[in-house]
Amino acid sequence: MSLDGREPVRLTNNDGLDTNPDWSPDGSRIVFTSDMDGTLDVDEPGGPSDLELYVMEGDGSEVIRLTHNTKFEGAADWSPSGSQLVFDAADPFEDLQVYVMDADGRQPPAVLTAEALNGTPVWSPDGDRIAFVSLRDEDLEVYAMAPDGSDQINLTNDPAGDFHPAWSPDGSTIAFTSDRDGNREIYVMAADGSDPQRLTDDAAEDTDPSWSPDGRHIVFTSERDGDINVYEMRSDGSEVRNLYGNDSWDVVPDWTLTNSSTRPEPPTPVPEREASDVERVKAELKGLVENVTEATAVRYGARDDLGNEMDTINIIAAPGGGFVGLYHSYRAATYRVHLATSSDLMNWTWEVTLAEQASMPTIEPAPGGGYVVAWEQEPGNHLKFAYYESWTDLLDGAASKTLDAPRRFSSCAEGTPNLYVASRSWLDVGFHYFGDCELDRQARGTSDWTSWSPVRQPLLDDALEAHGVMGGIGDRDDVTFEGIGFTLLEGQVVKDDWRTWRIFLLDDATGEAEPLSFRTDAGSFAFTNPTIELIEIGGRDAILVTLFVPQEGAAGSEVGELIYYRILEPAGP
């Protein structure tokens, strides 16, 4: 079903039990458990059992049986590459263990655990660890191990029952179910088991957590409204809502990236979300970013120490302090992507050129180390990604892996990426495509650094078209401010008129947008390529914004890249 709970579609239709669905990383297939082909016959070696693993296309077609044995196959999970499956299986009613096999089922599974009961395995996003549940300590605990079964470590170490682990998309956090506070609730902990925190608090039981692809939300199963239904909440436990209330049992949800799931249109009103609080936070955010003249520090027409324009800069914290910026410049009829460093965000020292014939870059630190960089690459006007193992490799321009994403939605151009999730094993990317080679429109894609799976995002387009945007809809960046998610998105009100580029603020939960009115010192009125980041500078929290001021909408000498930040709290005594 879509995330607004409407239009549920039945995928399986047989006389058996079909359960434990899990989407493949690219969202094209589903692995599940079923007894559709027969009943247990323990006297016939290799004969059918009650429960076997099957895979089908995302629309329920082309069902293929993967296992053929006397064991009961249970919960399965795809590896990040989609090439393997980890799952649990047991001889009838005993000896539950964790197995791994190729996703085509052609080779016999290999067992990863022994002794005690071990099950419900899930792969980490980087492919380096598998979380699972074990009864070896006489109570259910969440463990983690290497993909070959070695290095098995207890993560929860609590006398209560802990189970149903689910990795966050960036691999830094694990959600799980626990009854340590009296009944089953959803918790989260760091990937090493530290800092457990309770997310739900209800007299009913809450189980089966599953993360949204951007890590901002969690779906789970609960019976808090009398029936067992699927619920959704923010990743901090706030804004809980029933997605599809009915008198049937809806259990074991799993989330994938689709047109409808990335930008939901929830029912009105949204439960447990006070409109007054949202409006207050939105007004505070607008007050901080719109008035450039009240910024703590500001620089118009930013250039590095070599004189390169710093157009469409994206800024993150640098290791050891200070900041790193990724940007493009145009010289000698060529766009180039450069990297520079700064201690104060106003003055920049060029470090390295990362790409030629490249523009619109973005950068994110990867969980566990390294950096992911994306940009728009020529020839072919397409998205390109690079992973650098370390800060040294980044400064040397030595990428350990790259990916050129093929164009899928436009024969002309796809580019201007932003990174929602970026690691050495997984990418979740926003971008725009030149629809019909006429207008830029919004899309989002995922990749395991080998395959590329994009989907269109028409709801983002709809949000700006509702405000009369008739030209391109392009660059975007997201931020969570006081617990509420927002996106900055650029739109051209009149096609091909650069004077009409504007920035809009979207409420991520409702998908509703409103235009921002920036006030600069000289009175510039057109802006593109927004970025927004919560940072720390000089030991104080601040909000950092960058915008590009096109010549057609610039006043005075404000043309070019605009960088400014504003301290969020007053100075101490």
Secondary structure, DSSP 8 states (H G I E B T S, - for coil): --TTS--------SSS-EEEEEE-TTSSEEEEEE-TT----TTSTT---S-EEEEEETTS-S-EE---SSSEEEEEEE-TTSSEEEEEEEETTEEEEEEEEETT--S--EE---SS-EEEEEE-TTSS-EEEEE-TTSS-EEEEE-TTS-S-EES---SS-EEEEEE-TTSSEEEEEE-TTSS-EEEEEETTS-S-EE----SS-EEEEEE-TTSSEEEEEE-TTSS-EEEEEETTS-S-EESS--SS----------HHHHS----SS-TT--HHHHHHHHHHHHHHHHBGGG-SEEESS-B-TT--B-EEEEEEE-TTSSEEEEEEEEETTEEEEEEEEESSSSS-EEEEEEEESEEEEEEEE-TTS-EEEEEEETTTTEEEEEEESSHHHHHHT--SEEEEE--SS-SS-EEEEEEEEE-SS-EEEEEEEEETTTEEEEEEEEESSS--EEEE-HHHHHHHHTTT--S-EEEEEEEEETTEEEEEEEEESSTT-GGGEEEEEEETTT--EEE---B-SS-----EEEEEEEEEETTEEEEEEEEEE-GGG--TT--EEEEEEEESS----
